[in-house]
Amino acid sequence: MSVQPPTQAAPTPEVVEDSLYEVKKKIYPRAVSGLFATWRWIAVWVTQLVFYGTCWLPWNGRQAVLFDLVERKFYIFGLVFWPQDVFFLAILLIICAYSLFLFTTIGGRLWCGYACPQTVYTEIFIWLERFFEGDRNARMRLDQAEFSGEKFGRKFGKYASWILLSLWTGITLVGYFTPIKTLLAETLKLNLGPWEIFWILFYGAFTYLMAGHMREQVCKYMCPYARFQGVMFDPDTLVITYDAERGEPRGPRSKKVDYKAQGMGDCVDCELCVVVCPTGIDIRKGLQYECIGCAACIDACDQVMDKMNYPRGLIRYTTERAVEQHWGWREIVGHVIRPRVIIYTSILLVIILAFIWGLATKPSLRVDVIRDRAALAREVEDGLVENVYRLQVMNVSEKAQRYSVAVEGLDGIKLQGPGEVDVAPATTVAVTIQVRVPAGTGKQGSNPIYLDVKSLSDGNISVHEKTTFIQP
């Protein structure tokens, strides 16, 4: 009788779990100095001086830039915009869009690297972080250290400064809609309205979250520009590029070693270009959508090249075609002027000129004529026929005006009602007038007439408005 060997159980398959999302790793960008770092800080100072300072500028007894939503008037220095001027906003948005297309086509993500609010506030928040916690290595050691009084103090200082800056940013934003001095006075009295409280806290929390904690995650996963920027690049677009032909094969070496005799490239594999990158990418792997074009890696690499006595430019602003064909700056600049750049520039100039012309010819007076539809026409004394109109006289300027009102268009036509109207600066006044003509004048039904409203102090300010007179 044969004995069957014991049946062995089938091996349990190994279970491998793959996460759909990469676990977020905190990035500790190292401080770097150099030409592009200087330009980034210039951009930070300029943009923040404009944002935090403009709301404090006075103009004609008011705030220079004020968006008064309650009165539906936007004040921008000497200009007053009304709801009827919304097309100026549309043109301005088109100008911004075409400017973005043009600059991206020429120089890549210049907006992202230097002027984007996410980049600017992240730069400020990282500076505060360095002030309280130290540079990269010190911050990493602090995060890994056990809880202590020193750690609590440094963390508290950092987060407190972030919160204060975020709240002040929210107050400044609301200060463009509620006069900033009034807003601060009401804040000190704890007498803010619900919408003001909401927007201060919302925008402050938004700033704190995006610049303090999410940082590069916004650029990687939330910003749509990072996704579609590639369609605006071409082989002649200036981008931050690692010269692999010159740098590879990379590797550490002594400064005294003849590395070329050993077949090595200029890259010493120090990875400084990685540790200074705010998004944590390795530019040596080629152009990536996470790259915001801040050029921190260029400054870091140039410093290493200087220490090794190698030529600068291992990482540099250049174009794909220039790297392939070993062009110098003269050839690169010569290829900047290409058809798409000419098209974008031409369209942008036309739109800007139209925008400037529209602002320059913006009328200082607007008049809306509304017929009284309750009684189209009626007979009054002396055999006259009367129509009633309501005039909305809009003084768009910031100077008080007195206007004369006259009517023409039919024989014997005359105005019954106020012949002059006083209108305060940037104010609308409603006036009811009666227009009378002899019975039988004109044709039965609708007859065109014209109302002339003129400034008594400036003859160039006038409106010739057409309306209709109903003859029964």
C-alpha positions in Angstrom: 0.0 0.0 0.0 1.5 3.2 -1.1 1.5 6.3 1.1 0.6 9.5 -0.5 2.8 12.4 0.4 1.0 15.1 2.4 -0.5 17.7 0.2 1.2 21.0 0.4 -0.9 24.1 0.6 -0.6 26.5 -2.3 1.6 29.5 -1.4 -0.4 32.6 -0.4 0.1 35.2 -3.0 1.9 38.3 -1.7 -0.4 41.2 -1.3 1.0 44.5 -2.6 -0.8 47.7 -1.9 -0.1 50.6 -4.1 -1.4 54.0 -3.1 -3.0 56.1 -5.8 -1.5 59.2 -4.2 2.1 59.9 -3.2 2.5 60.5 0.5 3.3 64.2 1.0 6.9 64.8 2.0 7.7 68.1 3.6 10.1 70.1 1.5 12.8 72.2 3.3 14.1 74.6 0.6 17.5 75.9 1.4 18.2 79.6 1.3 20.1 80.7 -1.8 21.6 84.0 -3.0 22.4 85.2 -6.4 21.1 87.2 -9.4 17.7 85.5 -9.7 17.2 85.4 -5.9 17.7 89.2 -5.9 15.1 89.6 -8.7 12.7 87.5 -6.8 12.9 89.6 -3.7 12.6 92.8 -5.8 9.4 91.3 -7.1 8.2 90.5 -3.6 8.9 94.1 -2.4 7.3 95.7 -5.4 4.1 93.6 -5.4 3.6 93.9 -1.6 4.3 97.6 -1.5 1.6 98.0 -4.2 -0.9 95.7 -2.4 -0.4 96.9 1.2 0.4 100.5 0.3 -2.1 101.6 -2.4 -5.1 101.5 -0.1 -3.5 104.1 2.1 -3.0 106.7 -0.7 -5.4 109.7 -0.5 -7.0 111.2 -3.6 -9.4 114.2 -3.7 -10.4 113.6 -0.1 -11.0 109.9 -0.5 -9.1 106.7 -0.8 -7.2 106.6 -4.1 -8.3 103.0 -5.0 -11.7 102.1 -3.6 -14.3 99.6 -4.9 -17.5 100.8 -3.4 -19.9 97.9 -4.0 -22.7 99.6 -2.0 -22.7 102.7 -4.2 -21.7 100.6 -7.3 -18.8 102.9 -8.0 -15.1 102.0 -8.5 -12.5 104.7 -7.8 -9.1 104.3 -9.3 -7.1 107.5 -8.7 -8.8 110.1 -10.9 -11.1 107.7 -12.7 -14.6 106.7 -11.5 -16.1 103.5 -13.0 -19.8 102.7 -13.0 -21.6 99.5 -13.7 -21.9 100.7 -17.4 -18.1 100.6 -17.6 -17.9 96.8 -17.1 -16.4 96.4 -20.5 -13.2 98.1 -19.3 -12.8 95.2 -16.9 -13.4 92.7 -19.7 -10.7 94.4 -21.8 -8.3 94.5 -18.8 -8.7 90.7 -18.3 -8.0 90.1 -22.0 -4.9 92.2 -21.7 -3.7 90.1 -18.7 -4.4 86.9 -20.6 -2.5 87.9 -23.8 0.4 89.2 -21.6 0.6 85.9 -19.9 0.6 84.1 -23.3 3.3 86.4 -24.7 5.6 86.2 -21.6 5.2 82.5 -21.4 6.0 82.0 -25.1 9.1 84.1 -24.7 10.4 83.2 -21.2 8.4 80.3 -19.8 6.8 80.6 -16.4 8.0 84.1 -15.4 4.7 84.9 -13.7 4.9 81.8 -11.5 8.5 82.3 -10.5 8.4 86.0 -9.7 4.9 87.6 -9.4 2.3 84.9 -8.6 0.8 85.5 -5.2 1.3 81.9 -4.2 5.0 82.2 -4.9 5.3 85.7 -3.3 3.6 84.7 -0.1 5.3 81.4 0.1 8.6 83.3 -0.1 7.6 85.6 2.7 6.4 82.7 4.9 9.6 80.8 4.3 11.6 83.8 5.3 9.6 84.1 8.6 10.2 80.3 9.1 14.0 80.7 8.6 14.0 83.7 11.0 12.5 81.7 13.9 13.8 78.1 13.1 16.9 78.6 11.0 17.9 77.4 7.6 17.2 74.0 6.1 19.2 71.7 8.3 18.2 73.5 11.5 14.5 73.2 10.6 14.9 69.5 9.9 16.6 68.9 13.2 13.9 71.0 15.0 11.1 69.0 13.5 12.7 65.7 14.5 13.7 66.8 18.0 11.7 66.0 21.1 9.2 68.6 22.4 11.0 71.2 24.5 10.6 74.8 25.6 12.9 76.0 22.8 11.0 74.1 20.2 7.7 75.4 21.5 9.0 79.0 21.5 10.3 78.8 17.9 7.2 77.1 16.6 5.0 79.6 18.4 6.9 82.6 17.0 6.6 81.2 13.5 2.9 80.4 13.6 2.1 83.6 15.4 3.9 85.7 12.7 2.1 83.7 10.0 -1.3 84.3 11.6 -0.7 88.1 12.1 0.6 88.5 8.5 -2.4 86.5 7.2 -4.9 88.6 9.1 -3.3 91.8 8.0 -3.5 90.5 4.4 -7.2 89.9 4.9 -7.7 93.3 6.4 -5.9 95.0 3.5 -8.0 93.1 0.9 -11.2 94.2 2.6 -9.7 97.7 2.8 -10.1 98.1 -0.9 -13.9 97.7 -0.5 -14.4 99.4 2.8 -12.2 102.5 3.3 -9.1 101.2 5.2 -9.2 103.9 7.9 -12.8 103.3 8.6 -12.2 99.5 8.6 -9.4 99.8 11.1 -11.4 102.1 13.4 -14.4 99.6 13.3 -12.0 96.7 13.9 -10.6 98.3 17.0 -14.2 99.0 18.2 -15.1 95.3 17.4 -17.9 96.7 15.3 -17.3 95.1 11.9 -20.1 93.9 9.7 -20.7 90.2 9.1 -19.4 90.3 5.5 -16.3 92.2 6.5 -15.5 89.6 9.3 -16.2 86.8 6.9 -13.8 88.0 4.1 -11.0 89.0 6.6 -11.1 85.6 8.1 -11.6 83.7 4.9 -8.8 85.4 3.0 -6.5 85.4 6.0 -7.1 81.6 6.5 -6.6 81.1 2.7 -3.3 82.9 2.8 -2.2 81.0 5.9 -3.1 77.6 4.5 -1.7 78.1 1.0 1.5 79.9 1.8 2.2 78.3 5.2 1.3 74.6 4.7 0.3 73.6 1.1 3.0 75.6 -0.7 4.3 73.5 -3.6 1.1 71.3 -3.5 -0.8 74.3 -4.9 1.6 74.6 -7.8 1.7 70.8 -8.4 -2.0 69.8 -8.1 -4.2 72.9 -7.9 -2.9 75.5 -10.3 -4.4 75.0 -13.8 -1.6 77.1 -15.4 0.9 74.3 -14.6 -1.1 71.9 -16.7 -1.7 73.9 -19.9 1.6 75.9 -19.9 3.2 73.3 -22.1 1.0 74.2 -25.1 2.6 77.7 -25.1 6.1 76.4 -25.1 8.1 75.7 -28.3 11.7 74.9 -29.0 12.6 78.6 -28.9 11.0 79.3 -25.5 13.5 80.3 -22.8 13.3 77.8 -20.0 15.5 76.7 -17.1 17.6 73.9 -18.6 20.3 71.5 -17.3 23.0 71.0 -20.0 23.2 67.2 -19.8 25.8 67.1 -22.6 28.1 69.2 -20.5 27.2 67.8 -17.1 27.1 64.0 -17.6 28.3 61.7 -16.4 28.0 63.4 -13.1 29.8 62.4 -9.9 31.7 63.8 -6.9 35.3 64.7 -7.3 38.2 66.7 -5.8 38.7 70.2 -7.1 42.3 69.2 -8.1 41.3 66.1 -10.1 41.4 66.2 -13.9 37.8 65.1 -14.2 37.8 65.3 -17.9 40.6 62.8 -18.2 38.4 60.4 -16.2 35.5 61.0 -18.6 33.3 62.9 -16.1 31.1 65.9 -16.8 30.9 69.2 -14.9 28.1 68.1 -12.6 29.6 67.3 -9.2 26.3 65.7 -8.0 26.1 67.9 -5.0 22.3 68.1 -5.3 22.2 71.7 -4.3 19.8 72.3 -7.2 17.4 69.9 -5.6 17.6 71.2 -2.0 17.0 74.9 -3.0 14.0 74.0 -5.2 10.7 75.2 -3.6 8.8 72.3 -5.4 11.5 69.7 -4.6 12.2 68.6 -8.2 15.5 67.6 -9.8 16.0 69.8 -12.8 18.6 67.4 -14.1 15.8 65.1 -15.1 14.6 67.6 -17.7 11.8 70.1 -17.8 8.9 69.2 -15.6 5.5 70.7 -15.1 6.3 71.2 -11.4 9.1 73.7 -12.2 7.8 77.2 -11.5 10.8 78.9 -13.2 12.1 80.6 -10.0 15.7 79.9 -11.1 16.9 79.1 -7.6 18.7 76.1 -9.0 20.7 78.4 -11.4 21.9 80.5 -8.5 22.9 77.4 -6.5 24.7 75.7 -9.4 26.6 78.9 -10.4 28.0 79.1 -6.9 29.2 75.5 -7.1 30.7 76.2 -10.5 32.5 79.2 -9.1 34.0 77.1 -6.2 35.1 74.4 -8.6 36.5 77.0 -11.1 34.2 75.7 -13.8 32.4 77.9 -16.3 28.9 79.0 -15.1 25.8 78.0 -17.0 25.5 74.2 -16.4 22.0 75.1 -15.4 20.8 78.2 -17.2 18.0 80.0 -19.0 18.2 78.8 -22.6 16.1 77.1 -25.3 15.7 73.5 -26.4 17.0 74.4 -29.9 19.9 76.4 -28.5 21.1 73.4 -26.4 20.9 71.1 -29.4 22.7 73.4 -31.8 25.1 75.0 -29.2 23.9 78.6 -29.8 25.1 81.6 -28.0 22.9 84.5 -26.7 23.0 86.3 -30.1 21.3 83.4 -31.9 18.9 82.8 -29.0 17.7 86.4 -29.0 17.5 86.3 -32.7 15.0 83.4 -32.6 12.8 85.1 -29.9 11.2 87.2 -32.6 9.1 84.5 -34.4 5.6 84.4 -35.8 3.6 83.5 -32.7 5.5 86.2 -30.7 4.7 88.8 -33.4 1.1 87.8 -33.4 0.7 87.9 -29.7 2.6 91.3 -29.5 0.5 92.8 -32.3 -2.8 91.7 -30.8 -1.7 92.9 -27.3 -0.6 96.3 -28.6 -3.9 96.8 -30.4 -5.9 95.9 -27.3 -3.8 98.1 -25.0 -4.1 101.1 -27.4 -7.9 100.5 -27.5 -8.0 100.4 -23.7 -6.0 103.6 -23.4 -8.2 105.3 -26.0 -11.3 104.2 -24.2 -10.1 105.6 -20.9 -9.0 108.9 -22.5 -12.3 109.4 -24.2 -14.4 108.2 -21.3 -17.3 110.7 -21.0 -17.6 112.9 -17.9 -21.4 113.0 -18.2 -24.0 110.4 -18.9 -27.7 110.9 -19.3 -30.4 108.2 -19.5 -33.8 109.3 -20.7 -36.8 107.3 -19.5 -40.3 108.0 -20.8 -43.2 108.1 -18.4 -45.1 105.1 -19.6 -48.1 105.7 -17.3 -49.3 108.5 -19.6 -47.7 108.5 -23.1 -49.3 111.9 -24.0 -51.8 114.3 -22.6 -53.4 117.5 -23.6 -52.7 120.6 -21.4 -53.7 124.2 -21.5 -53.2 126.4 -24.5 -53.8 123.5 -26.9 -50.4 121.9 -26.1 -49.6 118.2 -26.0 -47.3 117.1 -23.2 -45.0 114.1 -22.7 -43.2 113.4 -19.4 -39.6 112.2 -19.1 -37.4 111.2 -16.3 -33.7 112.1 -16.7 -30.9 110.2 -14.9 -28.1 112.7 -15.0 -24.8 111.0 -14.1 -21.8 113.2 -13.2 -18.9 110.8 -13.8 -16.3 113.4 -12.9 -15.1 114.2 -9.4 -16.0 117.9 -9.7 -19.4 119.3 -8.9 -21.3 120.4 -12.0 -24.3 122.5 -13.0 -25.9 121.4 -16.2 -28.4 123.1 -18.5 -31.2 121.1 -20.0 -32.7 122.0 -23.4 -34.9 120.3 -26.0 -35.2 120.5 -29.8 -36.6 118.5 -32.8 -40.1 119.9 -33.3 -41.6 123.3 -34.2 -42.7 125.1 -31.1 -41.3 122.6 -28.7 -40.5 123.8 -25.2 -39.3 122.5 -21.9 -41.5 122.6 -18.8 -39.5 121.9 -15.7 -36.1 122.6 -14.3 -33.8 124.1 -16.9 -30.7 123.6 -14.8 -29.5 120.7 -12.6 -26.8 120.6 -9.9 -25.0 117.3 -9.5 -22.4 116.6 -6.9 -19.1 114.7 -7.8 -19.6 111.1 -8.9 -23.3 111.3 -8.2 -26.5 110.6 -10.1 -29.6 112.9 -9.9 -33.0 112.0 -11.2 -35.0 114.9 -12.7 -38.6 114.9 -14.1 -39.3 117.2 -17.0 -42.3 117.9 -19.2 -41.9 118.5 -22.9 -44.7 120.3 -24.7 -45.5 121.0 -28.4 -48.5 122.5 -30.1 -51.2 120.1 -31.1 -50.9 118.9 -34.7 -47.1 119.5 -34.8 -45.2 116.7 -36.3 -46.9 113.4 -37.3 -49.3 111.3 -35.4 -47.5 108.7 -33.3 -43.7 108.7 -32.6 -41.6 111.8 -33.4 -37.8 112.0 -32.8 -36.7 114.8 -30.4 -33.3 115.6 -28.8 -32.4 116.6 -25.2 -29.2 118.6 -24.8 -27.6 118.5 -21.4 -24.5 120.7 -21.1 -22.1 121.7 -18.3 -22.3 125.5 -17.6 -18.6 125.5 -16.5 -17.1 123.4 -19.3 -18.5 123.6 -22.7 -16.8 120.4 -23.8 -19.0 118.3 -21.4 -22.3 117.8 -23.1 -24.7 115.0 -24.1 -27.1 115.0 -27.1 -29.6 112.3 -26.3 -32.3 111.1 -28.7 -35.8 110.1 -27.5 -39.3 110.2 -28.9 -42.3 112.4 -28.5 -45.8 110.8 -28.8 -48.3 112.9 -30.7 -51.9 111.5 -30.2 
